[in-house]
Amino acid sequence: MRLDLVTVVVEEYDPAIVFFTEVLGFALVEDSPATTTNGAAKRWVVVRPPGGGTGLLLARADGERQREAVGDQVKGRVGFFLRVDDFRATFERLEAAGVTIVRPPRDEVYGQVAVFEDVAGNLWDLLGPPAVGEAQ
């Protein structure tokens, strides 16, 4: 058993695809036409981090209730966690791309961490190994 997909509600598909593929380096694994339960056109858009793992279903908000959830899916908490091997390089890439950094890098017992916003405004932890010279 594995967790295959988690939905991220976004305003529009294409800016979200650009963010997750070009900024975070995820792979676009599916972008297919689909329809909502009431027959309206939508797309089935899935991105996955390099190496596979749990993917994100990028779902365009449909209706006012879903639009209210864009950027606030977990009500202001960090709701997504991206673990990387090269924390410094990834952090610098996010900064260079203009990603909003909510909390700058800091060292914790579990490793390096910084908080950033995705294209929709959701909060993510960028997690890396302990800084060189730190206890493992």
N, CA, C and O atoms as CSV, one atom per row, in Angstrom:
chain,resi,resn,atom,element,x,y,z
A,1,MET,N,N,0.849,-1.167,0.000
A,1,MET,CA,C,0.000,0.000,0.000
A,1,MET,C,C,0.895,1.229,0.000
A,1,MET,O,O,1.944,1.248,0.645
A,2,ARG,N,N,0.472,2.255,-0.729
A,2,ARG,CA,C,1.198,3.518,-0.720
A,2,ARG,C,C,0.237,4.664,-1.004
A,2,ARG,O,O,-0.804,4.478,-1.635
A,3,LEU,N,N,0.589,5.812,-0.546
A,3,LEU,CA,C,-0.187,7.016,-0.830
A,3,LEU,C,C,0.235,7.499,-2.218
A,3,LEU,O,O,1.383,7.902,-2.399
A,4,ASP,N,N,-0.657,7.468,-3.186
A,4,ASP,CA,C,-0.302,7.761,-4.571
A,4,ASP,C,C,-0.363,9.248,-4.899
A,4,ASP,O,O,0.578,9.788,-5.482
A,5,LEU,N,N,-1.458,9.922,-4.532
A,5,LEU,CA,C,-1.646,11.331,-4.883
A,5,LEU,C,C,-2.213,12.124,-3.713
A,5,LEU,O,O,-2.948,11.601,-2.875
A,6,VAL,N,N,-1.847,13.400,-3.684
A,6,VAL,CA,C,-2.436,14.369,-2.771
A,6,VAL,C,C,-2.872,15.543,-3.637
A,6,VAL,O,O,-2.114,15.989,-4.499
A,7,THR,N,N,-4.067,16.043,-3.422
A,7,THR,CA,C,-4.587,17.149,-4.224
A,7,THR,C,C,-4.101,18.487,-3.688
A,7,THR,O,O,-4.126,18.741,-2.484
A,8,VAL,N,N,-3.659,19.330,-4.605
A,8,VAL,CA,C,-3.364,20.726,-4.312
A,8,VAL,C,C,-4.316,21.543,-5.181
A,8,VAL,O,O,-4.262,21.475,-6.409
A,9,VAL,N,N,-5.183,22.309,-4.537
A,9,VAL,CA,C,-6.146,23.135,-5.262
A,9,VAL,C,C,-5.444,24.419,-5.690
A,9,VAL,O,O,-4.845,25.119,-4.872
A,10,VAL,N,N,-5.529,24.717,-6.992
A,10,VAL,CA,C,-4.843,25.870,-7.566
A,10,VAL,C,C,-5.834,26.740,-8.325
A,10,VAL,O,O,-6.932,26.296,-8.662
A,11,GLU,N,N,-5.439,27.987,-8.594
A,11,GLU,CA,C,-6.302,28.882,-9.369
A,11,GLU,C,C,-6.355,28.460,-10.827
A,11,GLU,O,O,-7.433,28.406,-11.419
A,12,GLU,N,N,-5.196,28.160,-11.412
A,12,GLU,CA,C,-5.107,27.789,-12.820
A,12,GLU,C,C,-4.057,26.705,-12.988
A,12,GLU,O,O,-3.083,26.651,-12.236
A,13,TYR,N,N,-4.255,25.849,-13.969
A,13,TYR,CA,C,-3.352,24.720,-14.191
A,13,TYR,C,C,-1.949,25.145,-14.621
A,13,TYR,O,O,-0.965,24.733,-14.008
A,14,ASP,N,N,-1.849,25.963,-15.666
A,14,ASP,CA,C,-0.552,26.209,-16.287
A,14,ASP,C,C,0.474,26.878,-15.369
A,14,ASP,O,O,1.622,26.435,-15.345
A,15,PRO,N,N,0.120,27.921,-14.613
A,15,PRO,CA,C,1.110,28.476,-13.689
A,15,PRO,C,C,1.545,27.456,-12.627
A,15,PRO,O,O,2.701,27.454,-12.202
A,16,ALA,N,N,0.626,26.602,-12.208
A,16,ALA,CA,C,0.972,25.568,-11.224
A,16,ALA,C,C,1.926,24.548,-11.833
A,16,ALA,O,O,2.876,24.119,-11.178
A,17,ILE,N,N,1.680,24.158,-13.076
A,17,ILE,CA,C,2.584,23.223,-13.751
A,17,ILE,C,C,3.979,23.831,-13.846
A,17,ILE,O,O,4.971,23.162,-13.557
A,18,VAL,N,N,4.059,25.086,-14.246
A,18,VAL,CA,C,5.360,25.758,-14.358
A,18,VAL,C,C,6.065,25.765,-13.003
A,18,VAL,O,O,7.254,25.454,-12.926
A,19,PHE,N,N,5.351,26.114,-11.941
A,19,PHE,CA,C,5.969,26.166,-10.613
A,19,PHE,C,C,6.517,24.803,-10.210
A,19,PHE,O,O,7.678,24.683,-9.819
A,20,PHE,N,N,5.687,23.793,-10.305
A,20,PHE,CA,C,6.111,22.481,-9.806
A,20,PHE,C,C,7.163,21.817,-10.693
A,20,PHE,O,O,8.000,21.063,-10.195
A,21,THR,N,N,7.132,22.084,-11.990
A,21,THR,CA,C,8.119,21.448,-12.870
A,21,THR,C,C,9.385,22.281,-13.003
A,21,THR,O,O,10.486,21.754,-12.845
A,22,GLU,N,N,9.249,23.566,-13.290
A,22,GLU,CA,C,10.427,24.387,-13.546
A,22,GLU,C,C,11.099,24.900,-12.283
A,22,GLU,O,O,12.322,25.033,-12.249
A,23,VAL,N,N,10.333,25.189,-11.256
A,23,VAL,CA,C,10.922,25.718,-10.019
A,23,VAL,C,C,11.322,24.586,-9.075
A,23,VAL,O,O,12.456,24.547,-8.596
A,24,LEU,N,N,10.388,23.661,-8.806
A,24,LEU,CA,C,10.703,22.579,-7.870
A,24,LEU,C,C,11.369,21.381,-8.540
A,24,LEU,O,O,11.988,20.565,-7.857
A,25,GLY,N,N,11.256,21.259,-9.853
A,25,GLY,CA,C,11.910,20.157,-10.547
A,25,GLY,C,C,11.121,18.864,-10.584
A,25,GLY,O,O,11.689,17.801,-10.834
A,26,PHE,N,N,9.818,18.935,-10.340
A,26,PHE,CA,C,8.969,17.758,-10.452
A,26,PHE,C,C,8.793,17.405,-11.931
A,26,PHE,O,O,9.053,18.228,-12.809
A,27,ALA,N,N,8.356,16.192,-12.192
A,27,ALA,CA,C,8.041,15.756,-13.552
A,27,ALA,C,C,6.536,15.850,-13.765
A,27,ALA,O,O,5.751,15.475,-12.894
A,28,LEU,N,N,6.143,16.352,-14.926
A,28,LEU,CA,C,4.732,16.334,-15.324
A,28,LEU,C,C,4.478,14.948,-15.883
A,28,LEU,O,O,4.984,14.610,-16.953
A,29,VAL,N,N,3.697,14.137,-15.171
A,29,VAL,CA,C,3.483,12.759,-15.592
A,29,VAL,C,C,2.128,12.557,-16.278
A,29,VAL,O,O,1.916,11.551,-16.954
A,30,GLU,N,N,1.220,13.510,-16.102
A,30,GLU,CA,C,-0.055,13.405,-16.806
A,30,GLU,C,C,-0.708,14.774,-16.893
A,30,GLU,O,O,-0.696,15.547,-15.935
A,31,ASP,N,N,-1.271,15.059,-18.043
A,31,ASP,CA,C,-2.060,16.271,-18.274
A,31,ASP,C,C,-3.096,15.893,-19.323
A,31,ASP,O,O,-2.871,16.043,-20.524
A,32,SER,N,N,-4.226,15.402,-18.849
A,32,SER,CA,C,-5.245,14.854,-19.736
A,32,SER,C,C,-6.567,15.601,-19.574
A,32,SER,O,O,-6.899,16.044,-18.475
A,33,PRO,N,N,-7.329,15.742,-20.676
A,33,PRO,CA,C,-8.656,16.331,-20.547
A,33,PRO,C,C,-9.554,15.418,-19.722
A,33,PRO,O,O,-9.447,14.193,-19.779
A,34,ALA,N,N,-10.434,16.037,-18.963
A,34,ALA,CA,C,-11.383,15.285,-18.134
A,34,ALA,C,C,-12.624,16.153,-17.965
A,34,ALA,O,O,-12.692,17.269,-18.480
A,35,THR,N,N,-13.603,15.625,-17.237
A,35,THR,CA,C,-14.806,16.398,-16.941
A,35,THR,C,C,-15.134,16.277,-15.461
A,35,THR,O,O,-14.826,15.275,-14.816
A,36,THR,N,N,-15.763,17.315,-14.943
A,36,THR,CA,C,-16.215,17.292,-13.559
A,36,THR,C,C,-17.449,16.406,-13.453
A,36,THR,O,O,-17.979,15.950,-14.466
A,37,THR,N,N,-17.902,16.165,-12.240
A,37,THR,CA,C,-19.095,15.334,-12.048
A,37,THR,C,C,-20.329,15.951,-12.693
A,37,THR,O,O,-21.282,15.243,-13.021
A,38,ASN,N,N,-20.314,17.289,-12.878
A,38,ASN,CA,C,-21.467,17.926,-13.539
A,38,ASN,C,C,-21.217,18.164,-15.028
A,38,ASN,O,O,-21.983,18.876,-15.678
A,39,GLY,N,N,-20.141,17.569,-15.578
A,39,GLY,CA,C,-19.894,17.618,-17.008
A,39,GLY,C,C,-19.053,18.766,-17.517
A,39,GLY,O,O,-18.832,18.870,-18.724
A,40,ALA,N,N,-18.577,19.633,-16.641
A,40,ALA,CA,C,-17.735,20.751,-17.072
A,40,ALA,C,C,-16.321,20.246,-17.399
A,40,ALA,O,O,-15.848,19.259,-16.835
A,41,ALA,N,N,-15.675,20.941,-18.314
A,41,ALA,CA,C,-14.313,20.571,-18.711
A,41,ALA,C,C,-13.322,20.866,-17.582
A,41,ALA,O,O,-13.413,21.888,-16.902
A,42,LYS,N,N,-12.385,19.952,-17.405
A,42,LYS,CA,C,-11.280,20.151,-16.481
A,42,LYS,C,C,-10.098,19.361,-17.037
A,42,LYS,O,O,-10.198,18.747,-18.099
A,43,ARG,N,N,-8.987,19.380,-16.320
A,43,ARG,CA,C,-7.817,18.596,-16.701
A,43,ARG,C,C,-7.401,17.738,-15.513
A,43,ARG,O,O,-7.581,18.120,-14.357
A,44,TRP,N,N,-6.845,16.577,-15.823
A,44,TRP,CA,C,-6.258,15.683,-14.814
A,44,TRP,C,C,-4.760,15.894,-14.920
A,44,TRP,O,O,-4.116,15.382,-15.835
A,45,VAL,N,N,-4.198,16.663,-13.965
A,45,VAL,CA,C,-2.799,17.063,-14.019
A,45,VAL,C,C,-2.078,16.484,-12.807
A,45,VAL,O,O,-2.429,16.772,-11.663
A,46,VAL,N,N,-1.062,15.662,-13.076
A,46,VAL,CA,C,-0.286,15.023,-12.012
A,46,VAL,C,C,1.184,15.345,-12.198
A,46,VAL,O,O,1.733,15.205,-13.292
A,47,VAL,N,N,1.817,15.779,-11.111
A,47,VAL,CA,C,3.266,15.982,-11.077
A,47,VAL,C,C,3.836,15.118,-9.961
A,47,VAL,O,O,3.183,14.870,-8.948
A,48,ARG,N,N,5.079,14.660,-10.171
A,48,ARG,CA,C,5.749,13.844,-9.162
A,48,ARG,C,C,7.179,14.326,-8.983
A,48,ARG,O,O,7.804,14.797,-9.933
A,49,PRO,N,N,7.697,14.207,-7.761
A,49,PRO,CA,C,9.093,14.579,-7.535
A,49,PRO,C,C,10.026,13.606,-8.262
A,49,PRO,O,O,9.631,12.485,-8.584
A,50,PRO,N,N,11.258,14.037,-8.518
A,50,PRO,CA,C,12.212,13.136,-9.161
A,50,PRO,C,C,12.329,11.839,-8.368
A,50,PRO,O,O,12.361,11.857,-7.137
A,51,GLY,N,N,12.393,10.737,-9.064
A,51,GLY,CA,C,12.499,9.446,-8.390
A,51,GLY,C,C,11.168,8.846,-8.002
A,51,GLY,O,O,11.125,7.772,-7.403
A,52,GLY,N,N,10.074,9.522,-8.333
A,52,GLY,CA,C,8.751,8.973,-8.028
A,52,GLY,C,C,8.255,9.391,-6.662
A,52,GLY,O,O,8.528,10.502,-6.208
A,53,GLY,N,N,7.540,8.523,-6.020
A,53,GLY,CA,C,6.949,8.853,-4.731
A,53,GLY,C,C,5.553,9.423,-4.907
A,53,GLY,O,O,4.992,9.397,-6.002
A,54,THR,N,N,5.007,9.930,-3.838
A,54,THR,CA,C,3.655,10.477,-3.860
A,54,THR,C,C,3.597,11.671,-4.803
A,54,THR,O,O,4.435,12.570,-4.738
A,55,GLY,N,N,2.601,11.669,-5.677
A,55,GLY,CA,C,2.429,12.756,-6.624
A,55,GLY,C,C,1.415,13.765,-6.134
A,55,GLY,O,O,0.701,13.545,-5.156
A,56,LEU,N,N,1.374,14.878,-6.843
A,56,LEU,CA,C,0.394,15.919,-6.566
A,56,LEU,C,C,-0.581,15.990,-7.726
A,56,LEU,O,O,-0.178,16.085,-8.885
A,57,LEU,N,N,-1.866,15.945,-7.408
A,57,LEU,CA,C,-2.912,16.206,-8.387
A,57,LEU,C,C,-3.192,17.699,-8.315
A,57,LEU,O,O,-3.695,18.191,-7.305
A,58,LEU,N,N,-2.869,18.417,-9.377
A,58,LEU,CA,C,-3.114,19.850,-9.420
A,58,LEU,C,C,-4.539,20.059,-9.920
A,58,LEU,O,O,-4.834,19.836,-11.094
A,59,ALA,N,N,-5.408,20.484,-9.027
A,59,ALA,CA,C,-6.838,20.596,-9.331
A,59,ALA,C,C,-7.251,22.063,-9.334
A,59,ALA,O,O,-7.130,22.750,-8.319
A,60,ARG,N,N,-7.739,22.539,-10.477
A,60,ARG,CA,C,-8.223,23.910,-10.551
A,60,ARG,C,C,-9.490,24.032,-9.714
A,60,ARG,O,O,-10.392,23.198,-9.799
A,61,ALA,N,N,-9.541,25.078,-8.912
A,61,ALA,CA,C,-10.704,25.312,-8.057
A,61,ALA,C,C,-11.975,25.384,-8.892
A,61,ALA,O,O,-12.013,26.039,-9.934
A,62,ASP,N,N,-13.002,24.709,-8.425
A,62,ASP,CA,C,-14.290,24.656,-9.104
A,62,ASP,C,C,-15.345,25.140,-8.110
A,62,ASP,O,O,-15.767,24.390,-7.229
A,63,GLY,N,N,-15.760,26.376,-8.255
A,63,GLY,CA,C,-16.771,26.936,-7.359
A,63,GLY,C,C,-16.144,27.742,-6.238
A,63,GLY,O,O,-14.944,27.652,-5.977
A,64,GLU,N,N,-16.974,28.522,-5.589
A,64,GLU,CA,C,-16.509,29.447,-4.551
A,64,GLU,C,C,-15.846,28.727,-3.381
A,64,GLU,O,O,-14.803,29.174,-2.905
A,65,ARG,N,N,-16.417,27.642,-2.914
A,65,ARG,CA,C,-15.852,26.929,-1.757
A,65,ARG,C,C,-14.426,26.471,-2.053
A,65,ARG,O,O,-13.542,26.615,-1.209
A,66,GLN,N,N,-14.201,25.926,-3.229
A,66,GLN,CA,C,-12.853,25.481,-3.579
A,66,GLN,C,C,-11.920,26.671,-3.797
A,66,GLN,O,O,-10.746,26.595,-3.434
A,67,ARG,N,N,-12.408,27.762,-4.376
A,67,ARG,CA,C,-11.564,28.953,-4.549
A,67,ARG,C,C,-11.086,29.472,-3.197
A,67,ARG,O,O,-9.964,29.967,-3.082
A,68,GLU,N,N,-11.926,29.362,-2.180
A,68,GLU,CA,C,-11.527,29.792,-0.839
A,68,GLU,C,C,-10.404,28.923,-0.274
A,68,GLU,O,O,-9.657,29.372,0.595
A,69,ALA,N,N,-10.277,27.695,-0.754
A,69,ALA,CA,C,-9.248,26.777,-0.265
A,69,ALA,C,C,-7.882,27.010,-0.910
A,69,ALA,O,O,-6.868,26.546,-0.388
A,70,VAL,N,N,-7.843,27.724,-2.041
A,70,VAL,CA,C,-6.566,27.955,-2.722
A,70,VAL,C,C,-5.622,28.689,-1.774
A,70,VAL,O,O,-5.924,29.785,-1.302
A,71,GLY,N,N,-4.483,28.072,-1.508
A,71,GLY,CA,C,-3.484,28.670,-0.630
A,71,GLY,C,C,-3.778,28.529,0.840
A,71,GLY,O,O,-2.979,28.969,1.667
A,72,ASP,N,N,-4.893,27.932,1.192
A,72,ASP,CA,C,-5.276,27.827,2.598
A,72,ASP,C,C,-5.807,26.424,2.904
A,72,ASP,O,O,-6.688,26.249,3.745
A,73,GLN,N,N,-5.262,25.446,2.216
A,73,GLN,CA,C,-5.761,24.081,2.358
A,73,GLN,C,C,-5.588,23.518,3.756
A,73,GLN,O,O,-6.371,22.671,4.185
A,74,VAL,N,N,-4.572,23.978,4.471
A,74,VAL,CA,C,-4.374,23.481,5.841
A,74,VAL,C,C,-4.414,24.642,6.844
A,74,VAL,O,O,-3.804,24.596,7.913
A,75,LYS,N,N,-5.150,25.673,6.457
A,75,LYS,CA,C,-5.476,26.792,7.357
A,75,LYS,C,C,-4.248,27.439,7.996
A,75,LYS,O,O,-4.212,27.659,9.207
A,76,GLY,N,N,-3.236,27.744,7.163
A,76,GLY,CA,C,-2.076,28.488,7.637
A,76,GLY,C,C,-0.936,27.663,8.191
A,76,GLY,O,O,0.122,28.204,8.514
A,77,ARG,N,N,-1.134,26.366,8.306
A,77,ARG,CA,C,-0.051,25.485,8.782
A,77,ARG,C,C,0.811,25.071,7.610
A,77,ARG,O,O,0.379,25.130,6.459
A,78,VAL,N,N,2.031,24.652,7.903
A,78,VAL,CA,C,2.820,23.988,6.882
A,78,VAL,C,C,2.144,22.655,6.619
A,78,VAL,O,O,1.947,21.862,7.539
A,79,GLY,N,N,1.787,22.407,5.358
A,79,GLY,CA,C,1.050,21.192,5.048
A,79,GLY,C,C,1.774,20.249,4.115
A,79,GLY,O,O,1.320,19.129,3.881
A,80,PHE,N,N,2.912,20.698,3.572
A,80,PHE,CA,C,3.646,19.900,2.602
A,80,PHE,C,C,5.124,19.942,2.968
A,80,PHE,O,O,5.621,20.953,3.464
A,81,PHE,N,N,5.816,18.846,2.720
A,81,PHE,CA,C,7.196,18.704,3.164
A,81,PHE,C,C,8.026,18.141,2.022
A,81,PHE,O,O,7.779,17.033,1.548
A,82,LEU,N,N,9.016,18.919,1.584
A,82,LEU,CA,C,9.873,18.521,0.477
A,82,LEU,C,C,11.270,18.264,1.025
A,82,LEU,O,O,11.969,19.195,1.424
A,83,ARG,N,N,11.678,16.987,1.044
A,83,ARG,CA,C,13.001,16.615,1.535
A,83,ARG,C,C,13.949,16.522,0.351
A,83,ARG,O,O,13.650,15.870,-0.650
A,84,VAL,N,N,15.098,17.182,0.476
A,84,VAL,CA,C,16.097,17.211,-0.592
A,84,VAL,C,C,17.458,16.826,-0.029
A,84,VAL,O,O,17.719,16.984,1.164
A,85,ASP,N,N,18.325,16.317,-0.906
A,85,ASP,CA,C,19.686,15.970,-0.496
A,85,ASP,C,C,20.579,17.195,-0.423
A,85,ASP,O,O,21.401,17.311,0.486
A,86,ASP,N,N,20.425,18.118,-1.379
A,86,ASP,CA,C,21.260,19.327,-1.416
A,86,ASP,C,C,20.407,20.528,-1.031
A,86,ASP,O,O,19.858,21.226,-1.884
A,87,PHE,N,N,20.312,20.745,0.258
A,87,PHE,CA,C,19.455,21.804,0.790
A,87,PHE,C,C,19.868,23.169,0.260
A,87,PHE,O,O,19.029,23.920,-0.238
A,88,ARG,N,N,21.161,23.500,0.361
A,88,ARG,CA,C,21.638,24.832,-0.021
A,88,ARG,C,C,21.335,25.123,-1.492
A,88,ARG,O,O,20.819,26.194,-1.811
A,89,ALA,N,N,21.647,24.186,-2.393
A,89,ALA,CA,C,21.408,24.408,-3.825
A,89,ALA,C,C,19.917,24.566,-4.111
A,89,ALA,O,O,19.525,25.415,-4.913
A,90,THR,N,N,19.095,23.763,-3.468
A,90,THR,CA,C,17.648,23.860,-3.683
A,90,THR,C,C,17.116,25.180,-3.162
A,90,THR,O,O,16.311,25.834,-3.824
A,91,PHE,N,N,17.561,25.576,-1.980
A,91,PHE,CA,C,17.119,26.848,-1.411
A,91,PHE,C,C,17.518,28.008,-2.317
A,91,PHE,O,O,16.712,28.902,-2.574
A,92,GLU,N,N,18.748,27.995,-2.797
A,92,GLU,CA,C,19.213,29.064,-3.683
A,92,GLU,C,C,18.419,29.092,-4.988
A,92,GLU,O,O,18.147,30.169,-5.517
A,93,ARG,N,N,18.045,27.921,-5.514
A,93,ARG,CA,C,17.230,27.859,-6.730
A,93,ARG,C,C,15.852,28.482,-6.477
A,93,ARG,O,O,15.335,29.213,-7.321
A,94,LEU,N,N,15.256,28.187,-5.301
A,94,LEU,CA,C,13.951,28.774,-4.966
A,94,LEU,C,C,14.047,30.294,-4.876
A,94,LEU,O,O,13.199,31.013,-5.405
A,95,GLU,N,N,15.090,30.774,-4.198
A,95,GLU,CA,C,15.275,32.223,-4.081
A,95,GLU,C,C,15.451,32.875,-5.451
A,95,GLU,O,O,14.850,33.910,-5.736
A,96,ALA,N,N,16.276,32.263,-6.292
A,96,ALA,CA,C,16.538,32.820,-7.624
A,96,ALA,C,C,15.275,32.859,-8.478
A,96,ALA,O,O,15.128,33.729,-9.336
A,97,ALA,N,N,14.374,31.925,-8.245
A,97,ALA,CA,C,13.117,31.869,-8.995
A,97,ALA,C,C,12.065,32.827,-8.440
A,97,ALA,O,O,10.969,32.928,-8.993
A,98,GLY,N,N,12.382,33.525,-7.366
A,98,GLY,CA,C,11.439,34.480,-6.793
A,98,GLY,C,C,10.391,33.878,-5.891
A,98,GLY,O,O,9.377,34.515,-5.606
A,99,VAL,N,N,10.623,32.646,-5.430
A,99,VAL,CA,C,9.683,31.986,-4.524
A,99,VAL,C,C,9.654,32.746,-3.200
A,99,VAL,O,O,10.696,33.166,-2.696
A,100,THR,N,N,8.467,32.919,-2.643
A,100,THR,CA,C,8.335,33.596,-1.350
A,100,THR,C,C,8.865,32.690,-0.242
A,100,THR,O,O,8.352,31.594,-0.013
A,101,ILE,N,N,9.900,33.171,0.436
A,101,ILE,CA,C,10.470,32.460,1.582
A,101,ILE,C,C,9.808,33.044,2.826
A,101,ILE,O,O,9.952,34.232,3.113
A,102,VAL,N,N,9.094,32.218,3.549
A,102,VAL,CA,C,8.346,32.675,4.718
A,102,VAL,C,C,9.230,32.682,5.958
A,102,VAL,O,O,9.163,33.605,6.771
A,103,ARG,N,N,10.060,31.647,6.101
A,103,ARG,CA,C,11.022,31.573,7.200
A,103,ARG,C,C,12.350,31.107,6.629
A,103,ARG,O,O,12.399,30.087,5.942
A,104,PRO,N,N,13.429,31.836,6.900
A,104,PRO,CA,C,14.728,31.502,6.320
A,104,PRO,C,C,15.284,30.196,6.899
A,104,PRO,O,O,14.769,29.674,7.888
A,105,PRO,N,N,16.333,29.683,6.272
A,105,PRO,CA,C,16.914,28.425,6.754
A,105,PRO,C,C,17.345,28.499,8.212
A,105,PRO,O,O,17.828,29.520,8.702
A,106,ARG,N,N,17.149,27.378,8.872
A,106,ARG,CA,C,17.609,27.232,10.260
A,106,ARG,C,C,17.980,25.770,10.464
A,106,ARG,O,O,17.546,24.894,9.715
A,107,ASP,N,N,18.771,25.526,11.466
A,107,ASP,CA,C,19.168,24.168,11.802
A,107,ASP,C,C,18.294,23.647,12.929
A,107,ASP,O,O,18.090,24.323,13.937
A,108,GLU,N,N,17.788,22.456,12.749
A,108,GLU,CA,C,17.007,21.759,13.765
A,108,GLU,C,C,17.665,20.413,14.019
A,108,GLU,O,O,18.575,20.030,13.284
A,109,VAL,N,N,17.233,19.690,15.032
A,109,VAL,CA,C,17.831,18.393,15.331
A,109,VAL,C,C,17.645,17.410,14.179
A,109,VAL,O,O,18.465,16.509,14.003
A,110,TYR,N,N,16.595,17.566,13.403
A,110,TYR,CA,C,16.315,16.661,12.286
A,110,TYR,C,C,16.933,17.133,10.974
A,110,TYR,O,O,16.815,16.444,9.961
A,111,GLY,N,N,17.595,18.302,10.968
A,111,GLY,CA,C,18.246,18.791,9.761
A,111,GLY,C,C,17.953,20.255,9.506
A,111,GLY,O,O,17.458,20.966,10.380
A,112,GLN,N,N,18.263,20.695,8.306
A,112,GLN,CA,C,18.025,22.072,7.898
A,112,GLN,C,C,16.571,22.208,7.443
A,112,GLN,O,O,15.995,21.275,6.883
A,113,VAL,N,N,15.992,23.373,7.688
A,113,VAL,CA,C,14.606,23.612,7.299
A,113,VAL,C,C,14.417,25.085,6.957
A,113,VAL,O,O,14.988,25.967,7.598
A,114,ALA,N,N,13.607,25.330,5.939
A,114,ALA,CA,C,13.139,26.668,5.582
A,114,ALA,C,C,11.688,26.500,5.142
A,114,ALA,O,O,11.292,25.427,4.687
A,115,VAL,N,N,10.905,27.553,5.278
A,115,VAL,CA,C,9.501,27.497,4.886
A,115,VAL,C,C,9.301,28.409,3.681
A,115,VAL,O,O,9.752,29.554,3.669
A,116,PHE,N,N,8.611,27.874,2.657
A,116,PHE,CA,C,8.315,28.651,1.463
A,116,PHE,C,C,6.858,28.461,1.059
A,116,PHE,O,O,6.186,27.537,1.517
A,117,GLU,N,N,6.379,29.365,0.179
A,117,GLU,CA,C,5.023,29.276,-0.359
A,117,GLU,C,C,5.063,28.705,-1.764
A,117,GLU,O,O,5.943,29.041,-2.555
A,118,ASP,N,N,4.101,27.837,-2.071
A,118,ASP,CA,C,3.972,27.369,-3.452
A,118,ASP,C,C,3.193,28.403,-4.260
A,118,ASP,O,O,2.832,29.460,-3.742
A,119,VAL,N,N,2.941,28.099,-5.513
A,119,VAL,CA,C,2.270,29.019,-6.425
A,119,VAL,C,C,0.865,29.395,-5.946
A,119,VAL,O,O,0.359,30.464,-6.287
A,120,ALA,N,N,0.243,28.527,-5.166
A,120,ALA,CA,C,-1.108,28.803,-4.667
A,120,ALA,C,C,-1.098,29.521,-3.324
A,120,ALA,O,O,-2.131,30.034,-2.891
A,121,GLY,N,N,0.061,29.566,-2.655
A,121,GLY,CA,C,0.145,30.199,-1.347
A,121,GLY,C,C,0.186,29.218,-0.193
A,121,GLY,O,O,0.185,29.636,0.965
A,122,ASN,N,N,0.222,27.919,-0.478
A,122,ASN,CA,C,0.349,26.909,0.577
A,122,ASN,C,C,1.762,26.924,1.137
A,122,ASN,O,O,2.718,27.214,0.419
A,123,LEU,N,N,1.891,26.612,2.418
A,123,LEU,CA,C,3.202,26.590,3.062
A,123,LEU,C,C,3.836,25.209,2.973
A,123,LEU,O,O,3.183,24.187,3.184
A,124,TRP,N,N,5.119,25.206,2.658
A,124,TRP,CA,C,5.929,23.986,2.543
A,124,TRP,C,C,7.163,24.118,3.423
A,124,TRP,O,O,7.722,25.206,3.559
A,125,ASP,N,N,7.583,23.015,4.015
A,125,ASP,CA,C,8.910,22.923,4.618
A,125,ASP,C,C,9.854,22.376,3.569
A,125,ASP,O,O,9.579,21.342,2.960
A,126,LEU,N,N,10.961,23.061,3.354
A,126,LEU,CA,C,12.070,22.510,2.596
A,126,LEU,C,C,12.990,21.895,3.630
A,126,LEU,O,O,13.492,22.592,4.511
A,127,LEU,N,N,13.215,20.600,3.531
A,127,LEU,CA,C,13.978,19.866,4.535
A,127,LEU,C,C,15.236,19.277,3.919
A,127,LEU,O,O,15.210,18.719,2.822
A,128,GLY,N,N,16.339,19.413,4.646
A,128,GLY,CA,C,17.594,18.829,4.194
A,128,GLY,C,C,18.322,18.181,5.346
A,128,GLY,O,O,17.901,18.286,6.498
A,129,PRO,N,N,19.423,17.505,5.034
A,129,PRO,CA,C,20.200,16.866,6.089
A,129,PRO,C,C,20.799,17.921,7.017
A,129,PRO,O,O,20.834,19.104,6.676
A,130,PRO,N,N,21.269,17.495,8.187
A,130,PRO,CA,C,21.923,18.450,9.083
A,130,PRO,C,C,23.077,19.152,8.360
A,130,PRO,O,O,23.751,18.558,7.518
A,131,ALA,N,N,23.291,20.417,8.701
A,131,ALA,CA,C,24.384,21.175,8.104
A,131,ALA,C,C,25.711,20.489,8.412
A,131,ALA,O,O,25.851,19.830,9.443
A,132,VAL,N,N,26.680,20.646,7.518
A,132,VAL,CA,C,28.008,20.061,7.712
A,132,VAL,C,C,28.564,20.538,9.041
A,132,VAL,O,O,28.534,21.725,9.366
A,133,GLY,N,N,29.066,19.586,9.789
A,133,GLY,CA,C,29.626,19.914,11.097
A,133,GLY,C,C,28.623,19.740,12.218
A,133,GLY,O,O,29.000,19.776,13.389
A,134,GLU,N,N,27.351,19.550,11.888
A,134,GLU,CA,C,26.325,19.341,12.913
A,134,GLU,C,C,26.295,17.864,13.285
A,134,GLU,O,O,26.686,17.014,12.485
A,135,ALA,N,N,25.848,17.566,14.453
A,135,ALA,CA,C,25.717,16.178,14.907
A,135,ALA,C,C,24.682,15.469,14.051
A,135,ALA,O,O,23.661,16.060,13.699
A,136,GLN,N,N,24.930,14.226,13.718
A,136,GLN,CA,C,24.003,13.455,12.906
A,136,GLN,C,C,22.928,12.842,13.744
A,136,GLN,O,O,22.054,12.153,13.218
